[in-house]
Amino acid sequence: MNIPDSILSPAERVELRLRKLFAESGYRRYRMARFEPYDFYSAHMGFLGGRILTFTDTDGRLMALKPDVTLSIIKNYRGGEEKVSYTEKVYRDIGSSGEFCEISEAGIERLGTVDAEAQREVLALAKASLELISPDHILDVAHIGYVAGLLKETKAKSAVKAELLKLVKTKNVGGVRSLGLDAGVSSVWESLAELYGPAESLSQSLADMSLNGEMSAAAAELAGVSAGANVDFSIIRDMNYYNGLVFKGYVPGASGAVVSGGRYDGLVKSLGGKGGAIGFAVYLDSINGEEA
């Protein structure tokens, strides 16, 4: 049955178009239960980045309203090549208010072999998803491996390294400089804090700044998969779970990113799986709909 666009909200129109896009790209639909045992989620609070809404069921078990879809997909992953999509509502606290919210998400996860082709496909779908929301959009990318390699060259205490990550996220070049690091290492951190622009024009700069093989490999991978995106290391994510490409997408009128994703092999490993994983979520509640 065809539903007229005129009776749908902007977010509902985008959701239907995303479902079609993902299905035509070979991603099968995934559905999950509304709640699961709390212990499953509590072990991965670093990945979730917020509190979990819980309740006690009739058997006395502590249960959680689902705060995330990716964790459930990885939990049920049995190996091999998998391409799944979803449209779900999740429940977690966001922002500084501390209030719990119901959040509508659509997204994809590609599991198994995460080579250059897989990363290009996922980034292309992220860009296509943004295009469905607004033709005026921005896709920013970074690489956790590049930062991991730079941390290995940084002779400083753990607290200083943690501060460096915060300073890069806030683009605070002066803060980096004030830490008094070795001049060569400091200059790279300072560059990362202010770096922004098309991946095609900055790939050589990242290669030239590399201080070891890990950084060189990350720069090469980023250059090979990020055509049409901008490099921005302020979007780096939790390095306990993310290990490669990370990205965020923005459209006019939204207060933050409407697309967020990356490669998270570490999460697969932490749940006992083998292989790689990369995906993204589209935050449907962030869509103001002027272009939808």
Buried (B, 14 or more C-beta within 10 A) or exposed (E): EEEEEEEBEBBBBBBBBBBEBBEEBEBEEBEBEEBBEBEBBEEBEEBBEBEBBBEEEEEEEEBBBBBBBBBBBBBEBEEEEBBBBBBBBBBBBBEEEEEBBEBBBBBBBBBBEBEEEBBBBBBBBBBBBBBBBBEEBBBBBBBBBBBBBBBEBBEBEEEEBEBBBEBBBEBBBEBBBEBEBEEEBBBBBBBBBEBEEEBBEBBEEBBEBBBEEBBBBBBBBBBEBBBEBBBBBBBBBBBEBBBBBBBBBBBEBBEEBBBBBBBBBBBBBBBEBEBBBBBBBBBBBBBBBEBB
